[in-house]
Amino acid sequence: MTPQHAWREDLDPRIAVVRRIATERRAVLVPADGLFAAAAARTGAVTWADDGVHPTAAGHGLLAEAWLDAVGLG
């Protein structure tokens, strides 16, 4: 198991809270976790966050495009 897989135990409940609050507040949510997981499945995680946490330039671009789409500007 990679260290990143071990993080899920701590991270998943936090993601659930963010999603719940976004729903309650009717906030726009960019589901970055799923976005990065899907992108990593296509091309490999290193492209998007070479340390598993901090986005690369490509990862920042991925987030920016998702945000623009989420707010209707993409």
C-alpha positions in Angstrom: 0.0 0.0 0.0 1.3 3.4 -0.9 1.4 6.2 1.7 -1.2 8.0 -0.4 -3.6 5.1 0.1 -3.1 5.2 3.8 -4.2 8.9 3.8 -7.7 7.9 2.7 -8.7 6.9 6.3 -8.2 10.5 7.4 -9.1 12.3 4.1 -12.4 10.6 3.2 -14.4 11.9 6.2 -13.1 15.4 5.6 -14.2 15.2 1.9 -17.6 14.0 3.1 -17.9 17.1 5.4 -16.9 19.5 2.6 -19.5 17.9 0.3 -22.2 18.1 2.9 -21.5 21.7 3.7 -21.4 22.6 0.0 -24.8 20.9 -0.5 -26.3 22.7 2.6 -25.0 26.0 1.5 -25.8 25.4 -2.2 -22.1 26.3 -2.9 -20.4 25.4 -6.1 -18.1 22.5 -5.4 -15.2 21.4 -7.6 -14.7 17.8 -6.6 -10.9 17.9 -6.8 -10.4 14.5 -5.3 -12.5 12.7 -8.0 -11.1 15.0 -10.6 -7.5 14.1 -9.8 -8.3 10.4 -9.4 -9.9 10.2 -12.8 -7.0 12.1 -14.4 -4.5 9.9 -12.7 -6.3 6.8 -13.9 -5.9 8.1 -17.5 -2.3 9.3 -17.4 -0.7 8.5 -14.1 -0.7 10.5 -10.9 2.8 12.1 -11.3 1.4 14.2 -14.2 -1.0 16.0 -11.8 0.7 15.9 -8.4 4.1 14.4 -8.4 4.3 14.1 -4.6 0.7 12.9 -4.4 -0.5 16.1 -2.7 0.7 19.3 -4.3 -0.5 19.9 -7.9 2.0 20.3 -10.7 1.5 23.0 -13.3 -0.7 20.5 -15.2 -2.6 19.8 -12.0 -3.3 23.5 -11.4 -4.5 23.8 -15.0 -6.8 20.8 -14.4 -8.3 22.5 -11.3 -8.6 25.9 -13.1 -10.5 24.3 -16.0 -12.8 22.5 -13.6 -13.4 25.6 -11.6 -14.2 27.6 -14.8 -16.6 24.9 -15.9 -18.2 24.8 -12.4 -19.0 28.5 -12.4 -20.1 28.5 -16.0 -17.1 30.3 -17.5 -15.5 27.3 -19.2 
